[in-house]
């Protein structure tokens, strides 16, 4: 207790002030008498106290809030200062504790992204990403750029440019399944972690697969009702990744690098997020892109997962640049095949040496590897480019990987996509486990039936992942029906599909998904087929659901697609909003479908032709070869390209006039916008035409059929048509060309011109013909059926496979002449059929832009002093060999040819193999040099080559004798 004298009086501030003032008045000099008088006269002290209390009350009422505010402000400032000190201390501590974290993080990323995920091939040892990866070619849909091919690096900030200054800070990359979107994200992550390009910022990459992180976007603050921030999610997600288990990321550290614009954030696979969570994910992604205005973002998705739909409102994601991934062109296909086989054999040779304890010389190992790569890759490329349908299938990294694995397994390649997936399932559920000695508990048929059930349940639940508990519920009944001596549990089945077949992957403990979504979609289609009408009913209910698109296409490929396409067209016709995507789907089912009735075929064509055209769009033409669009004219998007091509295709499939049993001519001229499809393929490297830009520009209406292009450009266009699998007839071998003057005159006289005029022609039209010196202002196409022996040659030439085309030309010439040897002789050329010789010349000239062919070889030979009289002129032959570089190359020709650029091969160097006779060197030295030109030809014709004298693999035993004199002479005779 306090002493009595120290007890608190409990008075308020006002009362204390009143006491003080009262005492002052009592003790004051002048007031003493007055006070004393009043006091003695008994004036109440209360009155004085009241006045004083009133005054002090007014003063304190005014001052108390000021004091309170000061106290609150000081407290708030103190708290903020403390927070700032704590934050700075935290940052300082974070810098100390996370010193070197970036290096540790980069090392972890190297492990995480060091190999390419051969999705669907987990039972194969993965290949190194840097060994196999081929850069993807992309285009923006905002503007057509014919300046060259572009990759993702063309859209990322430059070295001294912050992301906030870049016009492409928020990029969306859209592509169909299998086009390598995820691999591209892994490639970028690995590149920035190991050796970023010198002309780009040194970003810290953060790869976030949305299907793995959407579960982390929970409400983390019930009071503020907010989702986790980007830095919070990164910190929680990183330790869960392969190679990152021991990392301890700091939120402070990532907050700072995000704020400083040092991060490249990669959101991968928006379309893979379940529908129930997609709205939240879209909103969160959009918020992060807006909140972090100094961060470079890239988002990938299938188009349906990103684009907004009227019938399915979603939160829009605001982006700066939309990019679309293009198909692999032929050079990229070739590079991928070479890389794939080289990485495969390097891995196998490394494993074999370790297992056997063999230590070969590195040069020997390298030589063995290159030999195997050359043989395997050459065989695959030969099959691939010999068939137009197979070439079209190999359009993206996934399908090319499937093709390469199939070729590796049994060397025979399927010709349709659905057959490719069927082969892969058989391969990994049956053949490969058997060959590798790894036994599956169930048969291939039983395993596929269970996988189909899993896939079916997943699509019904609109998700891509499932737990062991869910799988057990879905497949237990089916599994129990399999009569096995040793019962197979659901867990055992899933583990075998994960560890042996590789068709399932375990993302987390007992959380599974299919290794690639296309496998799931193929298996769903198989299940729908087995369910019959019940399955088809569910399919029909989801025709407008983009998540079912690939399922529907796989289904159409397995049976008569007539009923399915009619149902799609009915849905399109009777829906309130004519969804053009349904027409795209119907046509894709026609392309993929096993068969379709003619009535349905025609119905679809009519609907496709009814789509509003781009008639009001003007296109800038360059008076020369290549046109470009004006800056305010939108590019033809990939989907619009498909619709435009459908109309174009119609006139080839339905609009041909037959001149005779082998020759058809289009009854309608080519639109300018049709010609643009060809130009886009040229600009994107999808076709190998060599066209030059000019300075002068002019506008051409998109639907005009009157436009001037060079004769060479028209020839290239005809060559391009042979690469379009969609217009290839189901039977027969065809090539496309310009009409002869006689053919054009015949159709002008015998057929009405209304079809031409109906397409917008103005005035007199003169289509370009095979006569290069006659100008034209329109484009008319002839389709000519040729002997099946030319099928491979046409495909090789159309795909610029010059080496294979050269070999095939020799094979055709030997077949035509009936020669059983491996080369021709002068006597064979004297009677060589003119039709075949001229066709070979036309094909080589058309597909090379006049760079290769017999005609150009003839002209060079004559310019060298040769006389086309079937006689041998030694001096002219020597000059010719020097002019076309044959003398330098000798008997064996390089594997690569170029018709453009600094390293272009000389004109006329091809064809080669069919024009060279290989003779024993002894014959060349002892006989050839002592004969005149007449007797030399006779000696060659009478030469009986002894196989023991010639070793075609040994250049020392043979000499090459060109027969250009024979070809040139025969061409002249055929022209007369």
C-alpha positions, 0 to 999 in steps of 0.5 A: 500500500502507498503511504497515506500522504501519497494516495492519488487524489483522482482529480481530473485535469480540469480540476487540477488546473482549477486548483492551480489557478485558485491558488495563484489568485489567492497568493497573487499580490493585487488580488490578495485584498480583493480575495480577502474581502470577498472571503471575509464577506462570505462570498461563496468559494464555489462561484470562483471555482466555477469560473475557473473550472469553466475556463480550464474546461474550454482550454482542455477541450481545445488542447486534448484532441491535439495531444491525442492526435500527437500521441496517435501520430507518434505511435503510428509513426513509431509502428511504421518506423518499426515495420520499416526497420523490421523489413529492412532487417528482414531484407538484410537478413534475407540477403545474408541468408540467401547469398548465393541462392540464385546460383543454387536455384540455377543449378536446380533448374539445370537438373529440372530442365536438363532432359526433354520430356518424351511424354508417353515414353517414360519407359525410355531413358530421357534424351538431353534437351539441348541435344534434341530441341529444335527452335519453334517458329511462331507468328503474331496474328496482328500483322503479316510479316514476310521478312523472315521466320521468327522465334520467341527471341524476337519478342523478348526484351533486349539487353538494355531494355526493361520489361516495362519498356517492351511492347511484348511484356505479356505474351500468350503462346497458343498452339494445338496439342503436341506443338511443343509449348511446354518444351519451349518453356523448359528450353527458355528456363534452361537457357536462362539458367545456363547461358542466356543470349548476350543481347537479352536481359539476364532473367531469373526464370520461374516456370509454373505449370498451372495444372500443378499450382492451381491448388495453391491459389487458396484464400490465405487471409480470411480477413482481407479475402485475398489469394496468395501473391506471386512471390508467395506462390513461388516460394511454396512451389519451388521446393516441390520441384525436381532438383529443388528439394533442398532449396529454401527460397525467401519471399523477400528475395523474390519480392525484390527480384520481381520488383526489379524486373529481373524475373521471367515468369512462365505460366504453362498450360492454362487449358490443362486447368480443370474447368471448375478452377479455370475462372479463379486461375484466369483471374489470378494470372491476369492480376499478377500480370497487371500488378507486376508491371516490370516483369516479363510474362509468357503464358501458354495454352491451347486456343480453347483454353485461352479464348473467350466463348459467348456461351462460357463467360470467363475472366479475360486475360489482358495481354500485349502480344498473341503468338501462334506456333507454326507447323514444323517445316521440312528443314526443322523436321530433318533437324529434329530427326537427326538430333533425335537419332544422334541423342539416342545413339549417344545415350546407347553407346554410353550405356553399352560401354559402361555395362561392358566395361569397354573403353573405345577411342572417342573418335571411334565411338563418334564414327560409329555413332555418326554411321548409325545416325546417318543410316537410321535418319536417312531411312526415316526421312526417305519414308517420311518425305515419300508420302504426302500424308505422312509428311503432313502428319509429321507437323509437330514435335510430338507426332514426329517423336511418335513417328521416330519411336515407331520407326525405331521399333519396327521401321514401318510407318503408319500413314494416318494419325489415328493409326500412329496412336494405335501403333504406339499403344500396342507398342508400349502395352505389348511389344516393347515390354515383351522385348525388354523382358519386363512383364505386364500382369495384364494383356495389352487389350486388358490394359487398354480397356482399363486406361479407356475407363480412366480416360472416360471418367476424367473427361466426364469429370472435366479434370486431368488428374486422379487419385488412387482412390478414384481409380479404384472406384472407376476400374475395380469392377472391370479389373475383377472380371479379368480371371487371373491366378494372381489378382491384380490390384488397382495400385499394381495396375497404375504402377505398371502403367507408370513404370513399364508402359509410361502412359501414366505419370505420378505427379505427386504421391498417388496422384496420377495423370496421362503422360500426354493429353492426346493419349487420354483423348485417343483412349476416350475416342476408343471407349466411345466407339466401344460404347456404341450409341450410348457413347455417341450420345454423350459425344453429340452432347459435347460437340460445341465443347472445345475440350472434346474436339480432339476426342471427336476427331479421333473418333471420326478417324476410326469409323464412317464419319457420315453420321457424326459430321451430319450431327455437327452440321445440324447443330451448326444449322439449328443453333441460335449462334452459328458457331463457325468452330463447328464447321471447322470441326466438321471439316477436320472430321472429314479430313481425319475420317475413315470415310464419308458419304458424297451427300454429306461431303457436298453438304459440308462444302456448301456450308463452307462456301457460305461463310462470309468472305474477306471481300472488303479486305485489300491486300498490298501486292508487290509488283514482282513476286511477293505481296504484303498486307498493309499495316492496318489490314489484319493477318489471316489467322490460322483458323481463317487460313483453314476456312479460306483453304476450304473454299480454295480446295472446293474448286479442285475437288469439285470444280475441275473440267476434264479435258481427257482421261488424265488431264483436268483443268480448274473451271475457276481462276485462283483468288488473290487471297488463295494465292496468299496462302501460298505466300504465307507458307513461303514466308514461314519457311513451310515451302522452299520457293525462292521469291524476291521482294520489290519496292513498288506496292499496289493494292489488290482486292482479296477476291480479285482473280486479276493480278500480275505475278511472275511466271516463276511465281506461278510455277512455284504456286503449282509446286506448292499445291503438291505439298497440300495433303488436303487437296490430294485425291484418295487415289492416283498420282497427280502433279499440278501445272500451268496450262499449255496454250492449246489447253487454254484455247480449248477450254475457252472455245469448248466451255462457257466462261461464266465460271471465270466471270462469276469470280469477279473477273474484269475485262479480258483475262489471259492466264499464264501458260507454260510459255514463259515469254507470254505475259498473263494476268490470271492463274489457272491450274491443270491437274494431270494424272501421271504413272504411280512410279512418279509418286515418290519423286513428286513428294521428294521434289515438293519437299526439297529432298534433292538427294532422294529425288536424284536417286528416285530419278535414276530408278524411274529412268531404269524402270522406264528403259527396262535396264537391269543395271544400276546405270543407263547407257547411250543406247537407252537414251536414244529411245527414251520415251519423250513423255517421261523425259519431258515430265521428269524435266518439268518436275525438276524445273517446277520444284526448283524454280528453274534451277535444276532439270534436263532443259537447263543442263542441255542449254549449259551443254550447248553453251559449252560447245556440245552438239546434241547429235548423240555423239561424245564431245570430250572438250564440251563434256569437260567444260560442262562438268566444270560448269555444274561442279561435277568434276569437283565432286566426282562420283559421290554427291553431297547429301545437301543441296541449296538452290538459294543463298551464298552457298547455292549449288550451280544451276544444272547440277541435278539430276545427276545419278541418272546421267552418269555411267560408272565404268571400270577405271581400266576401261576408262584409261585403256579404251576410252582415251583411244577412241573417237567420239563415235566409237566411244559411244559404241564401246559404252553401249557394248560394255559388259560390266563385270561385277568383280571389276567394280566396287561401287563403294570404292572410288578407286575402281571406277570412273564416272562418265556423264551422259549429258550428250545423250540427254541433250540430244534426246530432248532436242529430238522430242521437241521437234 
